[in-house]
Amino acid sequence: MNVTDYTLLKKIKSGDRPAFMLLYDRYWDSLYRFVFVRTKDKETSEELLQNLWMKILENTDTIQTDESESAKGYLLRHLHYRILDYYNSYKKAPPTLSIDEFETPEELNISDTEYFEIIEENEISTLLSMIDEVVSQLPATEQQVYDMRIRQNMSVNETAEALGISNKTVSNKLSKALNEVREQLNPEYQSSKKLVSILMLMEILTRY
């Protein structure tokens, strides 16, 4: 029998990291698609979801569950209002971008379950040390972009402004850094479509 969201949230509140990863694994795809089809923007989708995961970690008691002990309804409502806030704040017209454009076949070679089994086989701190070693060998600007976007969870705009470079340069530098991380890590990690989110979450988990 599957563990309910209510039980996972109780475990997360007590500092259970595997419980958090299980909840993340359970909803990542559906929540990402929910946001992406409404914003048509990859960076915004990642940002809104990242803020939600941090909310779950920092204030678990605010996450409500229904009679079946599922948090899905609450999570979707929360994201719905954050999407409205996004459009009210920036008054942007969403760009035209296919929901499948970022999901190339080679990125789908590993299932969610297989990926989290890989994570469980490696202590988060050990994996982060491996990644830190790779990042430390990157050019200075790529190191700065990686640190701001992944470790500090800064937006593309914030990173670009802090470094005095364009948003496009930020995206390109992060892409190069992540490609290097993929190449240097074990082959199991290289094809995951969740690499950015996983790296961010591992950084967050080390703070709790």
Solvent accessible surface area in square Angstrom, and as a share of the most:
residue,aa,sasa,rsa
1,M,230,1.03
2,N,127,0.65
3,V,59,0.34
4,T,36,0.21
5,D,4,0.02
6,Y,100,0.38
7,T,50,0.29
8,L,3,0.02
9,L,9,0.05
10,K,114,0.48
11,K,86,0.36
12,I,11,0.06
13,K,123,0.52
14,S,95,0.62
15,G,58,0.55
16,D,47,0.24
17,R,88,0.32
18,P,93,0.58
19,A,5,0.04
20,F,2,0.01
21,M,15,0.07
22,L,77,0.38
23,L,1,0.00
24,Y,0,0.00
25,D,30,0.15
26,R,84,0.31
27,Y,16,0.06
28,W,12,0.04
29,D,43,0.22
30,S,45,0.29
31,L,0,0.00
32,Y,8,0.03
33,R,90,0.33
34,F,37,0.15
35,V,0,0.00
36,F,0,0.00
37,V,60,0.35
38,R,104,0.38
39,T,1,0.01
40,K,66,0.28
41,D,36,0.19
42,K,79,0.34
43,E,54,0.24
44,T,17,0.10
45,S,0,0.00
46,E,21,0.09
47,E,58,0.26
48,L,23,0.11
49,L,5,0.02
50,Q,4,0.02
51,N,81,0.42
52,L,0,0.00
53,W,2,0.01
54,M,37,0.16
55,K,53,0.23
56,I,0,0.00
57,L,25,0.12
58,E,107,0.48
59,N,74,0.38
60,T,13,0.08
61,D,101,0.52
62,T,46,0.27
63,I,11,0.06
64,Q,110,0.49
65,T,43,0.25
66,D,70,0.36
67,E,167,0.75
68,S,76,0.49
69,E,66,0.29
70,S,30,0.19
71,A,0,0.00
72,K,83,0.35
73,G,32,0.31
74,Y,34,0.13
75,L,0,0.00
76,L,45,0.22
77,R,129,0.47
78,H,25,0.11
79,L,0,0.00
80,H,79,0.35
81,Y,119,0.45
82,R,83,0.30
83,I,10,0.05
84,L,80,0.40
85,D,64,0.33
86,Y,22,0.08
87,Y,49,0.19
88,N,105,0.54
89,S,82,0.53
90,Y,128,0.49
91,K,168,0.71
92,K,100,0.42
93,A,91,0.70
94,P,67,0.42
95,P,70,0.44
96,T,140,0.81
97,L,49,0.24
98,S,61,0.39
99,I,46,0.23
100,D,83,0.43
101,E,106,0.48
102,F,37,0.15
103,E,24,0.11
104,T,52,0.30
105,P,108,0.68
106,E,106,0.48
107,E,47,0.21
108,L,86,0.43
109,N,113,0.58
110,I,32,0.16
111,S,56,0.36
112,D,39,0.20
113,T,85,0.49
114,E,85,0.38
115,Y,4,0.01
116,F,13,0.05
117,E,87,0.39
118,I,21,0.11
119,I,9,0.04
120,E,133,0.60
121,E,140,0.63
122,N,40,0.20
123,E,131,0.59
124,I,17,0.09
125,S,70,0.45
126,T,71,0.41
127,L,2,0.01
128,L,15,0.07
129,S,70,0.45
130,M,65,0.29
131,I,1,0.00
132,D,60,0.31
133,E,102,0.46
134,V,15,0.09
135,V,3,0.02
136,S,67,0.43
137,Q,130,0.58
138,L,15,0.08
139,P,81,0.51
140,A,74,0.57
141,T,46,0.27
142,E,15,0.07
143,Q,58,0.26
144,Q,85,0.38
145,V,0,0.00
146,Y,0,0.00
147,D,43,0.22
148,M,32,0.14
149,R,7,0.02
150,I,2,0.01
151,R,59,0.21
152,Q,96,0.43
153,N,30,0.16
154,M,39,0.18
155,S,17,0.11
156,V,14,0.08
157,N,81,0.41
158,E,91,0.41
159,T,0,0.00
160,A,6,0.05
161,E,148,0.67
162,A,62,0.48
163,L,41,0.21
164,G,67,0.64
165,I,51,0.26
166,S,62,0.40
167,N,69,0.35
168,K,153,0.65
169,T,41,0.24
170,V,0,0.00
171,S,45,0.29
172,N,72,0.37
173,K,50,0.21
174,L,13,0.07
175,S,55,0.35
176,K,114,0.48
177,A,0,0.00
178,L,10,0.05
179,N,68,0.35
180,E,56,0.25
181,V,0,0.00
182,R,57,0.21
183,E,118,0.53
184,Q,108,0.48
185,L,9,0.04
186,N,69,0.35
187,P,102,0.64
188,E,86,0.38
189,Y,3,0.01
190,Q,69,0.31
191,S,29,0.19
192,S,4,0.03
193,K,60,0.26
194,K,4,0.02
195,L,3,0.02
196,V,22,0.12
197,S,12,0.07
198,I,1,0.00
199,L,1,0.01
200,M,7,0.03
201,L,0,0.00
202,M,1,0.00
203,E,23,0.10
204,I,2,0.01
205,L,2,0.01
206,T,63,0.36
207,R,126,0.46
208,Y,115,0.44
